[in-house]
Every structure is written in structure tokens, then in C-alpha cells.
Amino acid sequence: MTGSLFGDDDFPPPPEKGNADSPLAERLRPRSLEEVVGLEELLGEKKFLRNAIETDRIPSMIFWGPPGSGKTTLARIIARTTRARFVQFSATSTSIKDIKTLMEEARKARQSRGSKTIVFIDEIHRFNKAQQDAFLPYVEAGDIILIGATTENPSFEVNSALLSRSKVVVIPALEREQVVTILRRAAGHESVSRFGITLDDAALDFIAATSAGDARQALTSLQLVVETASPGAEPLGVNEIKEILQRRSLMYDKSGEEHYNIISALHKSLRNGDADAAVYWLVRMLEGGEDPMYIARRLVRAASEDIGNADPQALVFAIAVQQTVHFLGMPEAGVPLAQLVTYLTAAPKSNAAYTGYGEAVREVRQGDNPPVPLHIRNAPTRLMKDLGYGRGYQYAHDFEEQTAAMECLPDALAGRRFYEPKEVGFEKEMRERLERMRKARKG
């Protein structure tokens, strides 16, 4: 960026309309609150965001929502309605020097003329820490009002100091019916109708259903259809739309929040015994391009964490599938992964080993870590034996229940239980066996 933002003329708002070569989504972007579809919880009568825009009392905000949900649209509406100067930054082309120069101009404009400056940062998660820090003193001083837009969780992607001075506004994905409304409106627009292509209701609903709440993607699909289809007497149906679009693009970021949301959904569905949901989330990940080995690793973890000794074969099977996935690759690996997911979902569940391990970890990290009892210490030298190492040790195989009346924990922890098997699956048998051995040790 070069030059000053604050000459005799105000910084101009974004253009009212895209040109004829602009994507359809840009040409049909709402210009006012009345044109926005959805977001009633934010833009309804007497709602916070609507009041803030209409009264021109915009606070610093972070718009957080999925692609195509209206984040940039809201920022541009604010640009058109506010009396403040409005400037937009790009993470890819803005240096810290540019930021500081323009922020100093904003400070001078506020101090000399009382002028407000709204700074909009699209994809703020792409700004590094130093770039974000450069805005902080100006936000704190009230020299600028910051509006950031991000598809990523701001808790992870926005500096905590900047985040604490901004209101996070969650922008939800559009509902399917809302996307259909947008498509119907677009179908009647001259930039679409001039191609002479019409779509039936089922076709519009199909495009909406495959857009995952992303209005931009839905409009891009509509544009592709009307610009490539051959005009005919009958409206296009779902089959024709499928042929043109071939395959939808799933909203799935392998390094972003959706990645963690969906693997969480898979794991929790599996834990809850819901095979249908578990298979669905598995396919969502695979179709979104997730590395099948990552999924296999997570399923190995689930076999141990959630099933454990209730079905020890689960871990064996999980390792077998992991090797199968490594051997086959995609798309063949999808079937064995589904086989494993359904097996783990139906298996008896026990987190006893997981919780027992956690209890032991807490004890070790927070406790006094008393020494190993002398009778179970290793005694490879005469000096160690003279010091009592190994004295009093009893060989478990010499006893009926294969356990001796001997405490193996330090005195300070004697009797402490870390592993409590559940009465489910094979672990029920383990519980009974361990109880017999505990009784035998007491004599």
C-alpha cells in the first residue's frame, strides 16, 4: 500500500456492483441488510449487530464462520453505511511498515478531526503474530475499529490480547432452505436469465444440499451450470446438474478446525455405539481428502482408550487395519476402515485402562515418588544384596493364585487402586481374577 488514506476525500467504499466478468457470487452480493438472507439471530429487529450497524456504533469485532456464510458481505455493508473511513488489509500484501504508517494516519485523523477509521482484515488468521500485534496499540487507544473475518477458530488464530479487545461474532452456516432462496433470487437475475437456462426445484435443492451452507459455492455451481448447459424446452433436473458438476467440493480443511470437529464427531459416535453416525463421519473425512493413515491412527487410539480390555482383540484388529490401509491406500482402504469403525462401535466399551493410566500419571507427577520397596528391587551385585535388595521377595508362580502376600507399591501408596476393571466383555473376567488375587495377597 502507498499514499495516504486521509486526504481531502474519504476512503471510498467497495464498488456497488461487480463488473460483467466478476463471479456471480460477487455480482449478487447483498448491498444492504434488507438483502441479506439468514442471520436473523444477528440482524433481526433489535439484535446487537443490526443496532450497531444502523446506529453507526461499530465495536471491534471478529466475524467467525464457515466459507460463504456472509462475513465479507457484512463488512462491506458496514463500509457503505458507516460515517467512518473504511480501509481493508490483505495478509499477503501488507507489511508491518504499511500497517504502522496507515495506523499513525488514523491516529492523527482521530486526534485532529475526531474521524473514526474502520479497518477490515479478511482472513485475519493469515496475519502472523507480528502483523496482528501492530494493530493492538491503535485498537487499545481507540484510534481504529478493527473488524476481522476468519474461518478458523479465533481462540487459536487471533492473538489473545487482540481477541480480548474484540467481540467475537459467530456467523453460522446458511441453512439449506436459505441457500435455495439465494439460488432462486439468482435464477431471476439478468446475469443468469440471459443464458436461457432454467432449473427445476429439485435441481436448485440439489445445488443447495451440496454447497454445505456456502452461498458462494452454491452460486458458483449455478454459474457453471447456466454457462455450460445447452438450452432446452424443459428445465434442467438433478441428473443433468450432476453431470455438469461431476463431484462436489466438501468443506474440509485438513489442518483447520473442521478437521478436528469431524474426527471428534467420529470418535464420539464410535464411543457412543452409533455405527451409522461413525460411518458417516468416516466418509466425510475420506471424501474431504483426509489422510487415511491419520484416521487409522486415531482408531488404534480409540481401540485402546474406549474399548481396552473389554475386547483386547479390538486393538489387534485396529493394528491389522492400519497395516491394511498402509498396504492398499485409497480408495480401497475405505472399506477396511469402515469395517474397523463398525467393529469398534459395536464392541463392549471400557475406559478402565485409560483412566487407570491417567490416575497413575497424576500420582507420579504430583506425588512424592517414594522409592521402590526393597523386596522387589533388582539385586545383581553382592553389595545390593547386602543392602537388602530383593530380600523377602516371593515368586508368584509358587502360589496357587499365582500371587504372593506381598505389597508391590511403596508403603505410602499401599492399597491404592489405579486400575478398576469394568464388568463388561473380557474385562469382567479380568476383574474377577484380579479380585481373587487381591484376596490371596491379604492371606
Stockholm file with secondary structure:
# STOCKHOLM 1.0

chainA/1-443         MTGSLFGDDDFPPPPEKGNADSPLAERLRPRSLEEVVGLEELLGEKKFLRNAIETDRIPSMIFWGPPGSGKTTLARIIARTTRARFVQFSATSTSIKDIKTLMEEARKARQSRGSKTIVFIDEIHRFNKAQQDAFLPYVEAGDIILIGATTENPSFEVNSALLSRSKVVVIPALEREQVVTILRRAAGHESVSRFGITLDDAALDFIAATSAGDARQALTSLQLVVETASPGAEPLGVNEIKEILQRRSLMYDKSGEEHYNIISALHKSLRNGDADAAVYWLVRMLEGGEDPMYIARRLVRAASEDIGNADPQALVFAIAVQQTVHFLGMPEAGVPLAQLVTYLTAAPKSNAAYTGYGEAVREVRQGDNPPVPLHIRNAPTRLMKDLGYGRGYQYAHDFEEQTAAMECLPDALAGRRFYEPKEVGFEKEMRERLERMRKARKG
#=GR chainA/1-443 SS CCSCSCSSSCCCCCCSSCCTTSCHHHHTCCCSGGGCCSCHHHHSTTCHHHHHHHTTCCCCEEEECCTTSSHHHHHHHHHHHCSSEEEEECTTTCCHHHHHHHHHHHHHHHHHHCCCEEEEEETGGGSCHHHHHHHHHHHHHTSCEEEEEESSCHHHHSCHHHHHTSEEEECCCCCHHHHHHHHHHHHTSHHHHTTTCCBCHHHHHHHHHTTTTCHHHHHHHHHHHHHHSCCCSSCBCHHHHHHHHCSCCCCCCTTSHHHHHHHHHHHHHHHTTCHHHHHHHHHHHHHTTCCHHHHHHHHHHHIIIIIGGGSTHHHHHHHHHHHHHHHHCTTTTHHHHHHHHHHHHHSCCCCHHHHHHHHHHHHHHHSCCCCCCGGGSCCCSHHHHHTTTTTTCCCGGGSTTSCCSCCCSCGGGTTCCCCCCCSSHHHHHHHHHHHHHHHHHHC
#=GC SS_cons         CCSCSCSSSCCCCCCSSCCTTSCHHHHTCCCSGGGCCSCHHHHSTTCHHHHHHHTTCCCCEEEECCTTSSHHHHHHHHHHHCSSEEEEECTTTCCHHHHHHHHHHHHHHHHHHCCCEEEEEETGGGSCHHHHHHHHHHHHHTSCEEEEEESSCHHHHSCHHHHHTSEEEECCCCCHHHHHHHHHHHHTSHHHHTTTCCBCHHHHHHHHHTTTTCHHHHHHHHHHHHHHSCCCSSCBCHHHHHHHHCSCCCCCCTTSHHHHHHHHHHHHHHHTTCHHHHHHHHHHHHHTTCCHHHHHHHHHHHIIIIIGGGSTHHHHHHHHHHHHHHHHCTTTTHHHHHHHHHHHHHSCCCCHHHHHHHHHHHHHHHSCCCCCCGGGSCCCSHHHHHTTTTTTCCCGGGSTTSCCSCCCSCGGGTTCCCCCCCSSHHHHHHHHHHHHHHHHHHC
//
